[in-house]
């Protein structure tokens, strides 16, 4: 349970950094209202669940392509996970959460793909740094 909470918190911070760095990455975050923080927590939870359950399956299926591209397909997979998260979050229309990547959803185009790839790089870097800082590693041999 604590792992999921840490994963959601790390994803929330990484998504907020990406929203501030990537120009077409939009989060419905206007003020410091509790509703806005709850929306970001929902997006981070969906992103954590997508990364925990769907991403390993996709990475396994894309392993032959990963060998051919020397791992560069991981950027495409991360971008696809972000686009999938945006689609899932916007399907829940009753929540009224504004989360778009280059206009997707509803508009699909090269802006969405480029924004998703750049945002995936930012989210990956921030998430990795935060995981190194927050998650203690076991030292072997002690």
N, CA and C atoms as an extended XYZ file, in Angstrom:
426
Properties=species:S:1:pos:R:3:atomname:S:1:resname:S:1:resid:I:1 pbc="F F F"
N         0.820       -1.196        0.000 N   UNK     1
C         0.000        0.000        0.000 CA  UNK     1
C         0.863        1.258        0.000 C   UNK     1
N         1.917        1.223        0.800 N   UNK     2
C         2.805        2.377        0.852 CA  UNK     2
C         3.525        2.584       -0.476 C   UNK     2
N         3.834        1.483       -1.161 N   UNK     3
C         4.476        1.596       -2.471 CA  UNK     3
C         3.581        2.335       -3.464 C   UNK     3
N         2.286        2.035       -3.434 N   UNK     4
C         1.350        2.705       -4.336 CA  UNK     4
C         1.250        4.193       -4.008 C   UNK     4
N         1.244        4.538       -2.741 N   UNK     5
C         1.169        5.950       -2.336 CA  UNK     5
C         2.416        6.699       -2.802 C   UNK     5
N         3.587        6.085       -2.625 N   UNK     6
C         4.829        6.719       -3.072 CA  UNK     6
C         4.833        6.841       -4.592 C   UNK     6
N         4.372        5.810       -5.287 N   UNK     7
C         4.326        5.834       -6.747 CA  UNK     7
C         3.395        6.932       -7.254 C   UNK     7
N         2.236        7.086       -6.606 N   UNK     8
C         1.288        8.125       -7.010 CA  UNK     8
C         1.867        9.510       -6.728 C   UNK     8
N         2.521        9.684       -5.584 N   UNK     9
C         3.122       10.981       -5.252 CA  UNK     9
C         4.240       11.337       -6.232 C   UNK     9
N         5.072       10.374       -6.559 N   UNK    10
C         6.151       10.611       -7.524 CA  UNK    10
C         5.572       10.952       -8.890 C   UNK    10
N         4.549       10.225       -9.314 N   UNK    11
C         3.916       10.513      -10.603 CA  UNK    11
C         3.264       11.889      -10.604 C   UNK    11
N         2.651       12.281       -9.493 N   UNK    12
C         2.016       13.598       -9.421 CA  UNK    12
C         3.049       14.704       -9.580 C   UNK    12
N         4.169       14.574       -8.894 N   UNK    13
C         5.222       15.590       -9.007 CA  UNK    13
C         5.802       15.594      -10.418 C   UNK    13
N         6.024       14.423      -10.987 N   UNK    14
C         6.581       14.343      -12.343 CA  UNK    14
C         5.622       14.938      -13.371 C   UNK    14
N         4.327       14.686      -13.210 N   UNK    15
C         3.347       15.259      -14.135 CA  UNK    15
C         3.261       16.775      -13.984 C   UNK    15
N         3.366       17.278      -12.758 N   UNK    16
C         3.350       18.726      -12.551 CA  UNK    16
C         4.579       19.385      -13.169 C   UNK    16
N         5.743       18.744      -13.040 N   UNK    17
C         6.952       19.286      -13.667 CA  UNK    17
C         6.805       19.284      -15.181 C   UNK    17
N         6.274       18.195      -15.734 N   UNK    18
C         6.076       18.129      -17.184 CA  UNK    18
C         5.077       19.175      -17.652 C   UNK    18
N         4.040       19.434      -16.849 N   UNK    19
C         3.061       20.456      -17.226 CA  UNK    19
C         3.684       21.849      -17.239 C   UNK    19
N         4.693       22.070      -16.416 N   UNK    20
C         5.357       23.367      -16.388 CA  UNK    20
C         6.462       23.497      -17.425 C   UNK    20
N         7.010       22.379      -17.891 N   UNK    21
C         8.140       22.420      -18.822 CA  UNK    21
C         7.696       22.264      -20.277 C   UNK    21
N         6.795       21.327      -20.543 N   UNK    22
C         6.376       21.025      -21.914 CA  UNK    22
C         5.232       21.971      -22.296 C   UNK    22
N         5.369       22.700      -23.401 N   UNK    23
C         4.380       23.737      -23.725 CA  UNK    23
C         2.950       23.234      -23.956 C   UNK    23
N         2.747       22.159      -24.653 N   UNK    24
C         1.403       21.702      -24.988 CA  UNK    24
C         0.832       20.677      -24.004 C   UNK    24
N         1.514       20.454      -22.914 N   UNK    25
C         1.070       19.520      -21.875 CA  UNK    25
C         0.179       20.303      -20.915 C   UNK    25
N        -1.117       20.014      -20.920 N   UNK    26
C        -2.068       20.792      -20.135 CA  UNK    26
C        -2.680       19.960      -19.022 C   UNK    26
N        -2.623       20.502      -17.815 N   UNK    27
C        -3.323       19.956      -16.657 CA  UNK    27
C        -4.306       21.007      -16.175 C   UNK    27
N        -5.473       20.572      -15.718 N   UNK    28
C        -6.469       21.513      -15.192 CA  UNK    28
C        -6.074       21.897      -13.779 C   UNK    28
N        -5.075       22.756      -13.692 N   UNK    29
C        -4.568       23.173      -12.394 CA  UNK    29
C        -4.465       24.686      -12.415 C   UNK    29
N        -5.414       25.345      -11.754 N   UNK    30
C        -5.455       26.793      -11.813 CA  UNK    30
C        -5.014       27.431      -10.506 C   UNK    30
N        -5.575       26.998       -9.423 N   UNK    31
C        -5.267       27.593       -8.128 CA  UNK    31
C        -4.942       26.491       -7.133 C   UNK    31
N        -4.820       26.853       -5.901 N   UNK    32
C        -4.524       25.870       -4.866 CA  UNK    32
C        -5.788       25.332       -4.217 C   UNK    32
N        -6.813       25.131       -5.009 N   UNK    33
C        -8.041       24.556       -4.482 CA  UNK    33
C        -7.847       23.063       -4.239 C   UNK    33
N        -8.501       22.519       -3.222 N   UNK    34
C        -8.398       21.071       -2.978 CA  UNK    34
C        -8.926       20.231       -4.141 C   UNK    34
N        -9.910       20.755       -4.874 N   UNK    35
C       -10.446       20.000       -6.015 CA  UNK    35
C        -9.387       19.797       -7.095 C   UNK    35
N        -8.571       20.821       -7.321 N   UNK    36
C        -7.517       20.695       -8.325 CA  UNK    36
C        -6.458       19.684       -7.908 C   UNK    36
N        -6.098       19.684       -6.635 N   UNK    37
C        -5.133       18.703       -6.143 CA  UNK    37
C        -5.709       17.298       -6.228 C   UNK    37
N        -7.013       17.171       -6.002 N   UNK    38
C        -7.658       15.860       -6.118 CA  UNK    38
C        -7.649       15.379       -7.571 C   UNK    38
N        -7.861       16.297       -8.507 N   UNK    39
C        -7.810       15.942       -9.929 CA  UNK    39
C        -6.412       15.447      -10.313 C   UNK    39
N        -5.391       16.138       -9.818 N   UNK    40
C        -4.022       15.714      -10.118 CA  UNK    40
C        -3.729       14.368       -9.478 C   UNK    40
N        -4.252       14.127       -8.283 N   UNK    41
C        -4.064       12.830       -7.627 CA  UNK    41
C        -4.747       11.727       -8.422 C   UNK    41
N        -5.915       12.002       -8.994 N   UNK    42
C        -6.608       11.007       -9.819 CA  UNK    42
C        -5.800       10.707      -11.079 C   UNK    42
N        -5.285       11.753      -11.723 N   UNK    43
C        -4.464       11.546      -12.921 CA  UNK    43
C        -3.216       10.742      -12.571 C   UNK    43
N        -2.568       11.079      -11.460 N   UNK    44
C        -1.363       10.348      -11.048 CA  UNK    44
C        -1.686        8.903      -10.700 C   UNK    44
N        -2.843        8.651      -10.083 N   UNK    45
C        -3.251        7.279       -9.771 CA  UNK    45
C        -3.490        6.474      -11.039 C   UNK    45
N        -4.184        7.061      -11.996 N   UNK    46
C        -4.422        6.368      -13.266 CA  UNK    46
C        -3.100        6.097      -13.974 C   UNK    46
N        -2.198        7.080      -13.963 N   UNK    47
C        -0.889        6.908      -14.603 CA  UNK    47
C        -0.079        5.815      -13.907 C   UNK    47
N        -0.141        5.768      -12.582 N   UNK    48
C         0.565        4.719      -11.837 CA  UNK    48
C        -0.009        3.344      -12.152 C   UNK    48
N        -1.322        3.245      -12.247 N   UNK    49
C        -1.942        1.953      -12.561 CA  UNK    49
C        -1.638        1.516      -13.993 C   UNK    49
N        -1.653        2.460      -14.922 N   UNK    50
C        -1.306        2.139      -16.312 CA  UNK    50
C         0.140        1.670      -16.389 C   UNK    50
N         1.044        2.370      -15.696 N   UNK    51
C         2.460        1.978      -15.711 CA  UNK    51
C         2.706        0.663      -14.986 C   UNK    51
N         1.878        0.338      -14.009 N   UNK    52
C         2.084       -0.897      -13.253 CA  UNK    52
C         1.535       -2.127      -13.956 C   UNK    52
N         0.437       -1.974      -14.677 N   UNK    53
C        -0.227       -3.148      -15.235 CA  UNK    53
C        -0.141       -3.270      -16.748 C   UNK    53
N        -0.243       -2.182      -17.468 N   UNK    54
C        -0.253       -2.259      -18.933 CA  UNK    54
C         1.151       -2.161      -19.513 C   UNK    54
N         1.982       -1.289      -18.944 N   UNK    55
C         3.324       -1.067      -19.489 CA  UNK    55
C         4.195       -2.320      -19.527 C   UNK    55
N         4.205       -3.181      -18.485 N   UNK    56
C         5.034       -4.390      -18.591 CA  UNK    56
C         4.604       -5.324      -19.728 C   UNK    56
N         3.319       -5.387      -19.982 N   UNK    57
C         2.825       -6.228      -21.075 CA  UNK    57
C         3.288       -5.667      -22.412 C   UNK    57
N         3.152       -4.357      -22.585 N   UNK    58
C         3.560       -3.722      -23.836 CA  UNK    58
C         5.071       -3.840      -24.030 C   UNK    58
N         5.847       -3.659      -22.962 N   UNK    59
C         7.300       -3.781      -23.080 CA  UNK    59
C         7.719       -5.199      -23.449 C   UNK    59
N         7.015       -6.184      -22.909 N   UNK    60
C         7.319       -7.573      -23.251 CA  UNK    60
C         7.015       -7.849      -24.719 C   UNK    60
N         5.885       -7.356      -25.198 N   UNK    61
C         5.534       -7.558      -26.604 CA  UNK    61
C         6.464       -6.806      -27.551 C   UNK    61
N         7.007       -5.675      -27.094 N   UNK    62
C         7.881       -4.869      -27.940 CA  UNK    62
C         9.353       -5.206      -27.768 C   UNK    62
N         9.656       -6.275      -27.047 N   UNK    63
C        11.052       -6.614      -26.792 CA  UNK    63
C        11.872       -6.841      -28.070 C   UNK    63
N        11.360       -7.544      -29.081 N   UNK    64
C        12.170       -7.686      -30.310 CA  UNK    64
C        12.474       -6.342      -30.982 C   UNK    64
N        11.517       -5.442      -30.977 N   UNK    65
C        11.750       -4.111      -31.548 CA  UNK    65
C        12.747       -3.347      -30.675 C   UNK    65
N        12.679       -3.560      -29.365 N   UNK    66
C        13.612       -2.915      -28.451 CA  UNK    66
C        15.043       -3.332      -28.705 C   UNK    66
N        15.248       -4.608      -29.030 N   UNK    67
C        16.596       -5.062      -29.361 CA  UNK    67
C        17.093       -4.404      -30.639 C   UNK    67
N        16.216       -4.287      -31.638 N   UNK    68
C        16.616       -3.696      -32.908 CA  UNK    68
C        16.917       -2.204      -32.784 C   UNK    68
N        16.157       -1.511      -31.945 N   UNK    69
C        16.346       -0.069      -31.807 CA  UNK    69
C        17.231        0.300      -30.625 C   UNK    69
N        17.829       -0.693      -29.991 N   UNK    70
C        18.705       -0.507      -28.833 CA  UNK    70
C        18.006        0.257      -27.706 C   UNK    70
N        16.751       -0.049      -27.494 N   UNK    71
C        16.012        0.500      -26.369 CA  UNK    71
C        15.300        1.805      -26.630 C   UNK    71
N        15.426        2.372      -27.811 N   UNK    72
C        14.771        3.642      -28.094 CA  UNK    72
C        13.256        3.515      -28.170 C   UNK    72
N        12.755        2.318      -28.344 N   UNK    73
C        11.310        2.119      -28.373 CA  UNK    73
C        10.694        2.403      -26.998 C   UNK    73
N        11.499        2.438      -25.958 N   UNK    74
C        10.989        2.747      -24.614 CA  UNK    74
C        10.392        4.149      -24.561 C   UNK    74
N        10.955        5.100      -25.310 N   UNK    75
C        10.380        6.439      -25.364 CA  UNK    75
C         8.986        6.415      -25.978 C   UNK    75
N         8.833        5.611      -27.009 N   UNK    76
C         7.531        5.493      -27.667 CA  UNK    76
C         6.531        4.825      -26.731 C   UNK    76
N         6.968        3.822      -25.993 N   UNK    77
C         6.070        3.145      -25.040 CA  UNK    77
C         5.662        4.108      -23.932 C   UNK    77
N         6.600        4.867      -23.400 N   UNK    78
C         6.265        5.840      -22.358 CA  UNK    78
C         5.303        6.899      -22.884 C   UNK    78
N         5.510        7.352      -24.105 N   UNK    79
C         4.596        8.328      -24.704 CA  UNK    79
C         3.211        7.723      -24.901 C   UNK    79
N         3.172        6.465      -25.315 N   UNK    80
C         1.872        5.793      -25.485 CA  UNK    80
C         1.150        5.634      -24.146 C   UNK    80
N         1.903        5.399      -23.076 N   UNK    81
C         1.275        5.292      -21.750 CA  UNK    81
C         0.699        6.640      -21.316 C   UNK    81
N         1.389        7.727      -21.632 N   UNK    82
C         0.856        9.055      -21.321 CA  UNK    82
C        -0.393        9.352      -22.137 C   UNK    82
N        -0.366        9.013      -23.422 N   UNK    83
C        -1.543        9.229      -24.261 CA  UNK    83
C        -2.712        8.361      -23.797 C   UNK    83
N        -2.418        7.137      -23.403 N   UNK    84
C        -3.469        6.264      -22.880 CA  UNK    84
C        -4.044        6.784      -21.585 C   UNK    84
N        -3.195        7.336      -20.732 N   UNK    85
C        -3.678        7.926      -19.483 CA  UNK    85
C        -4.572        9.121      -19.767 C   UNK    85
N        -4.171        9.971      -20.710 N   UNK    86
C        -4.999       11.125      -21.075 CA  UNK    86
C        -6.356       10.668      -21.605 C   UNK    86
N        -6.355        9.629      -22.418 N   UNK    87
C        -7.612        9.122      -22.954 CA  UNK    87
C        -8.494        8.555      -21.849 C   UNK    87
N        -7.906        7.748      -20.950 N   UNK    88
C        -8.686        7.164      -19.854 CA  UNK    88
C        -9.261        8.226      -18.926 C   UNK    88
N        -8.449        9.223      -18.592 N   UNK    89
C        -8.914       10.266      -17.677 CA  UNK    89
C       -10.036       11.077      -18.316 C   UNK    89
N        -9.910       11.363      -19.598 N   UNK    90
C       -10.945       12.154      -20.263 CA  UNK    90
C       -12.190       11.334      -20.586 C   UNK    90
N       -12.133       10.016      -20.517 N   UNK    91
C       -13.336        9.195      -20.691 CA  UNK    91
C       -14.262        9.327      -19.490 C   UNK    91
N       -13.699        9.620      -18.343 N   UNK    92
C       -14.510        9.829      -17.138 CA  UNK    92
C       -15.003       11.276      -17.162 C   UNK    92
N       -15.997       11.543      -17.984 N   UNK    93
C       -16.466       12.913      -18.191 CA  UNK    93
C       -17.153       13.490      -16.953 C   UNK    93
N       -17.598       12.644      -16.050 N   UNK    94
C       -18.252       13.151      -14.846 CA  UNK    94
C       -17.253       13.830      -13.905 C   UNK    94
N       -15.966       13.500      -14.021 N   UNK    95
C       -14.953       14.120      -13.168 CA  UNK    95
C       -14.549       15.502      -13.662 C   UNK    95
N       -14.755       15.768      -14.954 N   UNK    96
C       -14.424       17.058      -15.557 CA  UNK    96
C       -12.953       17.421      -15.319 C   UNK    96
N       -12.073       16.511      -15.700 N   UNK    97
C       -10.632       16.719      -15.556 CA  UNK    97
C       -10.064       17.111      -16.909 C   UNK    97
N        -9.361       18.225      -16.945 N   UNK    98
C        -8.745       18.680      -18.177 CA  UNK    98
C        -7.296       18.240      -18.243 C   UNK    98
N        -7.023       17.195      -18.997 N   UNK    99
C        -5.670       16.674      -19.145 CA  UNK    99
C        -5.465       16.369      -20.610 C   UNK    99
N        -4.672       17.186      -21.292 N   UNK   100
C        -4.447       16.988      -22.718 CA  UNK   100
C        -2.956       17.046      -23.032 C   UNK   100
N        -2.610       16.350      -24.080 N   UNK   101
C        -1.233       16.323      -24.584 CA  UNK   101
C        -1.263       16.768      -26.043 C   UNK   101
N        -0.876       17.993      -26.309 N   UNK   102
C        -0.868       18.490      -27.681 CA  UNK   102
C        -2.239       18.492      -28.317 C   UNK   102
N        -3.267       18.677      -27.525 N   UNK   103
C        -4.630       18.699      -28.031 CA  UNK   103
C        -5.319       17.350      -28.020 C   UNK   103
N        -4.616       16.295      -27.621 N   UNK   104
C        -5.234       14.959      -27.544 CA  UNK   104
C        -5.617       14.670      -26.113 C   UNK   104
N        -6.749       14.153      -25.835 N   UNK   105
C        -7.943       14.081      -26.658 CA  UNK   105
C        -8.624       15.435      -26.768 C   UNK   105
N        -9.358       15.733      -27.732 N   UNK   106
C        -9.985       14.948      -28.775 CA  UNK   106
C        -9.229       14.937      -30.099 C   UNK   106
N        -8.265       15.849      -30.293 N   UNK   107
C        -7.599       15.945      -31.596 CA  UNK   107
C        -6.314       15.129      -31.612 C   UNK   107
N        -6.188       14.288      -32.633 N   UNK   108
C        -5.025       13.434      -32.784 CA  UNK   108
C        -4.161       13.994      -33.901 C   UNK   108
N        -2.869       14.148      -33.649 N   UNK   109
C        -1.991       14.667      -34.675 CA  UNK   109
C        -0.544       14.594      -34.242 C   UNK   109
N         0.320       15.166      -35.053 N   UNK   110
C         1.743       15.109      -34.741 CA  UNK   110
C         2.085       15.934      -33.509 C   UNK   110
N         1.263       16.951      -33.196 N   UNK   111
C         1.504       17.727      -31.978 CA  UNK   111
C         1.348       16.851      -30.740 C   UNK   111
N         0.335       15.989      -30.764 N   UNK   112
C         0.077       15.102      -29.629 CA  UNK   112
C         1.220       14.109      -29.449 C   UNK   112
N         1.702       13.554      -30.548 N   UNK   113
C         2.788       12.575      -30.458 CA  UNK   113
C         4.075       13.237      -29.987 C   UNK   113
N         4.412       14.381      -30.556 N   UNK   114
C         5.623       15.091      -30.134 CA  UNK   114
C         5.560       15.534      -28.690 C   UNK   114
N         4.417       16.051      -28.290 N   UNK   115
C         4.242       16.472      -26.900 CA  UNK   115
C         4.337       15.278      -25.958 C   UNK   115
N         3.758       14.157      -26.356 N   UNK   116
C         3.793       12.962      -25.512 CA  UNK   116
C         5.220       12.430      -25.360 C   UNK   116
N         6.000       12.452      -26.426 N   UNK   117
C         7.382       11.968      -26.344 CA  UNK   117
C         8.222       12.871      -25.445 C   UNK   117
N         8.104       14.177      -25.618 N   UNK   118
C         8.871       15.104      -24.781 CA  UNK   118
C         8.419       15.010      -23.329 C   UNK   118
N         7.110       14.942      -23.111 N   UNK   119
C         6.592       14.821      -21.744 CA  UNK   119
C         7.007       13.500      -21.118 C   UNK   119
N         7.054       12.436      -21.901 N   UNK   120
C         7.486       11.142      -21.373 CA  UNK   120
C         8.942       11.188      -20.932 C   UNK   120
N         9.774       11.898      -21.659 N   UNK   121
C        11.175       12.039      -21.266 CA  UNK   121
C        11.276       12.810      -19.957 C   UNK   121
N        10.523       13.912      -19.844 N   UNK   122
C        10.552       14.716      -18.622 CA  UNK   122
C        10.025       13.912      -17.439 C   UNK   122
N         8.902       13.219      -17.634 N   UNK   123
C         8.311       12.416      -16.555 CA  UNK   123
C         9.264       11.294      -16.140 C   UNK   123
N         9.931       10.677      -17.099 N   UNK   124
C        10.865        9.598      -16.777 CA  UNK   124
C        12.064       10.110      -15.980 C   UNK   124
N        12.607       11.233      -16.387 N   UNK   125
C        13.773       11.777      -15.684 CA  UNK   125
C        13.394       12.197      -14.264 C   UNK   125
N        12.298       12.931      -14.121 N   UNK   126
C        11.880       13.386      -12.792 CA  UNK   126
C        11.503       12.199      -11.919 C   UNK   126
N        10.774       11.231      -12.476 N   UNK   127
C        10.399       10.046      -11.715 CA  UNK   127
C        11.587        9.232      -11.259 C   UNK   127
N        12.591        9.094      -12.120 N   UNK   128
C        13.790        8.352      -11.756 CA  UNK   128
C        14.559        9.047      -10.642 C   UNK   128
N        14.718       10.361      -10.756 N   UNK   129
C        15.436       11.107       -9.721 CA  UNK   129
C        14.701       11.017       -8.382 C   UNK   129
N        13.386       11.186       -8.400 N   UNK   130
C        12.614       11.103       -7.163 CA  UNK   130
C        12.633        9.699       -6.565 C   UNK   130
N        12.589        8.677       -7.408 N   UNK   131
C        12.671        7.309       -6.893 CA  UNK   131
C        14.026        7.021       -6.264 C   UNK   131
N        15.077        7.546       -6.837 N   UNK   132
C        16.407        7.359       -6.245 CA  UNK   132
C        16.483        8.038       -4.886 C   UNK   132
N        15.881        9.219       -4.789 N   UNK   133
C        15.926        9.965       -3.528 CA  UNK   133
C        15.010        9.348       -2.477 C   UNK   133
N        13.793        8.968       -2.860 N   UNK   134
C        12.776        8.569       -1.888 CA  UNK   134
C        12.798        7.103       -1.490 C   UNK   134
N        13.131        6.228       -2.410 N   UNK   135
C        13.065        4.800       -2.127 CA  UNK   135
C        14.427        4.313       -1.671 C   UNK   135
N        14.543        3.886       -0.429 N   UNK   136
C        15.837        3.412        0.049 CA  UNK   136
C        16.219        2.099       -0.631 C   UNK   136
N        17.456        1.982       -0.971 N   UNK   137
C        17.968        0.769       -1.598 CA  UNK   137
C        18.649       -0.083       -0.546 C   UNK   137
N        18.535       -1.389       -0.713 N   UNK   138
C        19.221       -2.312        0.195 CA  UNK   138
C        20.663       -2.456       -0.254 C   UNK   138
N        21.562       -2.382        0.690 N   UNK   139
C        22.977       -2.519        0.384 CA  UNK   139
C        23.332       -4.001        0.500 C   UNK   139
N        23.933       -4.526       -0.541 N   UNK   140
C        24.295       -5.931       -0.568 CA  UNK   140
C        25.614       -6.118        0.190 C   UNK   140
N        25.660       -7.115        1.039 N   UNK   141
C        26.891       -7.441        1.733 CA  UNK   141
C        27.000       -6.885        3.131 C   UNK   141
N        25.967       -6.216        3.563 N   UNK   142
C        26.035       -5.684        4.939 CA  UNK   142
C        25.100       -6.450        5.823 C   UNK   142
